[in-house]
Amino acid sequence: MKNSVVFKVNPQKPDSRKIKIAAQSIREGKLVAFPTETVYGLGADALNPDAVSKIFEIKRRPFTDPLIIHISDRKDLFSLVREFPEEVAKLINKFWPGPLTLVMKKSNIVPDIVTAGLDTVAIRMPKNQIALSLIKFAKTPVSAPSANLFGRPSPTCAQHVIEDLDGKVDIILDGGRTDIGLESTVIDIAHRPFRILRPGGITIEEIERLIGRVKFASTYSSILHSPGMLKHHYSPKAKLILVERNNGQIDKMKRLALRLKEQGKKIGILVTSESRNKFNGFEIKTMGSINNLRACANNLFSILRDFDREKVDVIIVEGISSNGLGLTIMDRLRKAAKEKII
């Protein structure tokens, strides 16, 4: 199997020659992995059903799970959707380009394969110069889920993409590590009341300050209205056990770790930096300080992949508060977990 072509690209000053080669591949119906500010995306021409079908095939992603369309100019939104609630302008003026995805009523030019047959489409404008340049030069909207095998932790650097998809994607644009490390926030503004379908890089609090109260879709449905709504997702190969934040949390983690160690399991423990010194004698990694949730979010998926590389059997994770960006972090951990201890 031939390896994917990897182009290293300066994220601040992207090399237009390399970007144009990748954009031409998109126009030819091929797949290109590229960085965004959230995670790396696996891009195809969103208006080409055959190209989009390749995304599902190489990711092993169910066709019932809709994709996000990425655009490089706010004006591109008008050809892709047919209804504009008044709140749309407020949201895109504040958060675009950025990690906010809008679910809106789709226009006829959007293929059904992109939206899993739904009458709505998820759209965002990434805040990354490589991504924006690629979409601009491709001269087409780009469908792009995370560039990894389905259900795995999302890729936050090009090496993660190579681990999962080398040889299956035509070009990988290596723009270094992503800024946020977790996926975009998805808000459904096609129906009222507006609902957060997936928490992400923009917090619910930030959105509510702008447009008022929104609901959080915390229950699971057989119909997926956006990516990230499956009950189990983002999982490492190791069994992940999440110990929720409560009284006695650290003691529960210690007892569990000792019991599993006695059973001969190789244990990895993921904690905040404040708890690091409480687990002597174990393989410990820190996601960051509880006072710096941006760092915790940025490190999460990378650390889960590091544990897999080290072939641990079980990862025991310290749960954190679900306030602000903590909600996004805990959403990913709860979906990644094979077992949760309350």
Order of alpha helices (4+ residues) and beta strands (2+ residues): beta-alpha-beta-beta-alpha-beta-alpha-alpha-beta-alpha-beta-alpha-beta-alpha-beta-beta-beta-alpha-beta-beta-alpha-beta-beta-alpha-beta-alpha-beta
